[in-house]
Amino acid sequence: MPWPTPVVLFAVVALVSISMASAWGLGTLSGIKAIGAVAVVAAITGWAGFWTQSAGGSTESAGAGAAQQMTVGAKDYSFTPAAVTVKANSAVQITLTNGATQAHNWTVQGLDQAYTTGDILAGKTGTVSFTPSKTGTFKIICTIAGHESFGMVGQLIVQ
């Protein structure tokens, strides 16, 4: 399992803090105090919430009551990740990052209504927010003519 980015960032901050404190003649103890300060700030701001990320990497969550936020990449005729898992009756926010050469969208079918990012131009991002009320596996497609038949499909798994 890859290390979460915040852990790597914390390690870099720790090493830089100790190095800078030593370089400025403050000693290693000041560097360790700086690490402690970063840890306190991380704890107060909830920075450690990255541990709630699912093993599949498709669900990123914040604290209780906050929207489940996911980022999906669009390439020409594919979504990454292709499957996104969320919790029922909890707010969801999907951000589509279009790294393709043409417009794409991320549209859920089969819920109480079709939820969509709308068409997102190449190199741009767009979002859609919704709260799924029923569990199941729902089809995701790009509704631009021909894109679904070229394989631009995915799944929304609501648990």
Secondary structure, DSSP 8 states (H G I E B T S, - for coil): ----HHHHHHHHHHHHHHHHHHHTT-HHHHHHHHHHHHHHHHHHHTGGGGGGS-TTS--B--STTS-EEEEEEEETTEEESSEEEE-TTS-EEEEEEE-SSS-B--EEESSSS-EE---B-TT-EEEEEE---S-EEEEEE--STTTTTTT-EEEEEE-
